[in-house]
Amino acid sequence: MKKLIAFLFLSSLATPAFADITAKYVTSAQISVDMPYSVTNRAGSTYSLSGNNITPSVTVGDTTTSGKIGGLNLGSLTNNVPALLSTDTVVTTAGSAFSKTESIFVGDATPSTVTPSSGIAALPVFSGQTTVGSGGTAGSLALTSLSSGVHTCAAGGSGTSCIGSTTVSIEID
């Protein structure tokens, strides 16, 4: 019985395993400085006319057309701004109350080319929205990546960032 127990004990010992072990170390580092930018939106031209007890008319050249309103002449553009076609009005029933509201907003002309020099260019003044980003300043921005996976980032100025990452993977077949 003792021999059988000894045999079972020896046969149950783990046999050596043969395996492939692969270790991968991936280290990456990135620093960036934002560039200056500007976004501008031109405002368009608008025209409106409303009223009570008035008769509108439009005169083009020597021809007057009653019952029409003028407005924006899209056939006559200067720097992408349409010319105004005037509306003449007369009171329809004399002695009666009348009202007239006329408004025009002349939109922005197309600017000449804007060329930046040493940063942000001087922007044209638009009636629409203008957004300006001043961009980053590198300052003392630096990033050190060690093979141990330790990353050290020295802070830069505004508009800067640094990213360091290490990925370790172990595969056992």
Backbone torsions as a table, in degrees:
resi	resn	phi	psi	omega
1	MET	NA	-37.8	179.8
2	LYS	-63.2	-36.6	-179.7
3	LYS	-68.4	-36.0	179.2
4	LEU	-66.9	-41.0	178.3
5	ILE	-65.6	-42.0	179.1
6	ALA	-63.1	-40.5	179.9
7	PHE	-65.4	-42.9	178.4
8	LEU	-64.9	-38.3	-179.9
9	PHE	-65.4	-45.7	-178.9
10	LEU	-68.4	-35.9	-178.7
11	SER	-75.8	-20.4	-179.8
12	SER	-86.4	-8.0	177.6
13	LEU	-64.8	143.7	-178.0
14	ALA	-66.9	137.0	175.8
15	THR	-87.7	153.2	-178.8
16	PRO	-61.0	140.8	179.4
17	ALA	-101.8	140.5	176.0
18	PHE	-108.8	118.9	-176.7
19	ALA	-140.8	150.9	173.0
20	ASP	-94.1	129.3	178.0
21	ILE	-117.1	125.6	179.1
22	THR	-121.3	127.4	176.1
23	ALA	-115.9	132.7	179.5
24	LYS	-123.4	132.7	177.4
25	TYR	-123.4	119.0	179.2
26	VAL	-121.0	120.1	179.4
27	THR	-118.7	132.3	177.1
28	SER	-134.8	151.5	-179.8
29	ALA	-142.2	143.6	-179.6
30	GLN	-147.7	132.7	170.7
31	ILE	-124.5	148.4	179.8
32	SER	-146.1	150.8	176.6
33	VAL	-126.8	122.7	-179.6
34	ASP	-66.3	141.8	177.7
35	MET	-90.6	156.0	177.4
36	PRO	-70.3	151.4	-179.7
37	TYR	-152.1	161.1	173.5
38	SER	-146.1	144.2	177.8
39	VAL	-130.0	125.1	179.5
40	THR	-126.0	146.4	177.1
41	ASN	-124.9	121.0	177.6
42	ARG	-77.5	148.0	174.9
43	ALA	-91.9	141.9	179.0
44	GLY	-87.2	166.2	178.9
45	SER	-85.3	144.0	176.7
46	THR	-136.8	151.7	177.6
47	TYR	-143.4	137.5	175.6
48	SER	-145.7	150.5	178.4
49	LEU	-143.7	131.7	174.1
50	SER	-145.5	158.4	178.9
51	GLY	174.8	174.7	177.6
52	ASN	-128.3	141.5	176.7
53	ASN	60.2	39.5	174.7
54	ILE	-130.9	152.4	175.5
55	THR	-119.2	117.0	179.8
56	PRO	-85.8	156.9	173.4
57	SER	-152.4	156.5	-179.1
58	VAL	-126.7	134.9	177.2
59	THR	-114.9	121.6	176.1
60	VAL	-122.8	119.0	-174.4
61	GLY	65.1	-122.3	178.8
62	ASP	-103.9	8.1	-175.3
63	THR	-108.9	126.0	177.0
64	THR	-107.8	130.1	178.9
65	THR	-117.0	118.7	-179.3
66	SER	-81.8	150.3	176.4
67	GLY	84.1	8.9	179.1
68	LYS	-119.1	152.6	174.6
69	ILE	-110.2	153.9	178.2
70	GLY	-81.0	-138.1	179.6
71	GLY	137.3	-139.0	-176.2
72	LEU	-95.4	125.3	179.4
73	ASN	-91.4	94.3	-177.0
74	LEU	-71.4	-12.3	176.5
75	GLY	-80.9	-8.5	-179.6
76	SER	-129.1	91.6	-178.6
77	LEU	-108.5	139.5	171.9
78	THR	-125.2	113.9	-175.3
79	ASN	53.8	39.6	179.6
80	ASN	67.7	18.1	173.6
81	VAL	-108.9	122.7	-178.5
82	PRO	-72.8	151.4	175.5
83	ALA	-76.4	157.9	179.0
84	LEU	-93.0	132.5	174.2
85	LEU	-103.0	108.7	-172.8
86	SER	-65.8	147.8	175.6
87	THR	-111.9	124.9	174.5
88	ASP	-94.5	143.8	177.7
89	THR	-133.6	147.0	172.8
90	VAL	-131.8	152.6	177.9
91	VAL	-71.0	129.1	-176.0
92	THR	-71.0	-50.5	-179.9
93	THR	-115.3	106.6	-178.0
94	ALA	-60.5	141.6	178.8
95	GLY	86.2	-10.8	178.1
96	SER	-96.9	159.4	179.8
97	ALA	-66.9	146.6	177.1
98	PHE	-144.2	161.5	174.6
99	SER	-143.0	152.3	179.1
100	LYS	-149.4	127.9	174.9
101	THR	-128.5	122.3	-179.0
102	GLU	-131.8	133.3	178.5
103	SER	-141.9	148.5	176.3
104	ILE	-140.4	140.1	172.6
105	PHE	-123.9	116.0	-179.3
106	VAL	-86.1	119.8	-177.2
107	GLY	-71.1	179.3	-177.0
108	ASP	-80.1	139.4	174.9
109	ALA	-76.5	155.7	176.4
110	THR	-70.6	123.7	-178.1
111	PRO	-77.6	164.3	172.3
112	SER	-72.3	171.8	-178.3
113	THR	-59.4	135.2	178.2
114	VAL	-100.0	122.3	-178.5
115	THR	-115.8	118.4	178.0
116	PRO	-73.1	146.1	172.2
117	SER	-139.7	122.9	-177.4
118	SER	49.9	58.0	176.6
119	GLY	118.7	-131.5	-175.4
120	ILE	-94.4	137.1	179.0
121	ALA	-75.3	156.8	172.8
122	ALA	-68.6	126.4	-174.9
123	LEU	-96.4	147.0	173.4
124	PRO	-68.6	153.6	178.3
125	VAL	-86.3	120.0	179.8
126	PHE	-113.0	156.6	176.0
127	SER	-79.1	-20.9	178.5
128	GLY	-80.7	-160.1	-175.9
129	GLN	-90.0	139.7	174.4
130	THR	-126.9	128.5	178.1
131	THR	-121.1	130.6	-178.4
132	VAL	-125.0	130.5	172.9
133	GLY	-112.1	124.1	-172.5
134	SER	-75.0	-15.3	-180.0
135	GLY	84.5	169.3	-176.1
136	GLY	-92.6	168.1	175.6
137	THR	-127.3	117.9	-174.1
138	ALA	-59.1	-41.4	-178.1
139	GLY	56.2	-127.6	-180.0
140	SER	-103.1	29.6	-178.5
141	LEU	-59.0	124.4	178.1
142	ALA	-154.8	153.0	179.6
143	LEU	-137.9	127.1	177.9
144	THR	-115.6	129.8	177.6
145	SER	-119.8	123.0	178.4
146	LEU	-97.6	155.4	179.7
147	SER	-64.4	-17.5	177.1
148	SER	-75.3	-7.7	-180.0
149	GLY	94.5	4.4	179.3
150	VAL	-89.1	130.2	179.6
151	HIS	-116.5	139.7	177.3
152	THR	-128.3	125.5	-179.0
153	CYS	-114.6	125.4	173.9
154	ALA	-91.8	126.4	-174.6
155	ALA	-61.4	139.5	174.6
156	GLY	-103.1	-165.0	178.6
157	GLY	-82.6	-167.9	-179.6
158	SER	-64.9	150.6	178.6
159	GLY	75.6	22.8	178.9
160	THR	-122.3	158.5	176.3
161	SER	-153.8	156.2	174.1
162	CYS	-139.1	142.4	-179.2
163	ILE	-133.9	126.1	175.4
164	GLY	-127.8	137.3	179.8
165	SER	-146.4	149.1	175.6
166	THR	-132.3	132.9	177.7
167	THR	-120.7	127.7	178.1
168	VAL	-118.4	127.6	175.8
169	SER	-133.5	138.2	179.3
170	ILE	-122.0	128.7	-178.7
171	GLU	-120.7	128.7	179.0
172	ILE	-119.2	119.6	177.6
173	ASP	-99.6	NA	NA
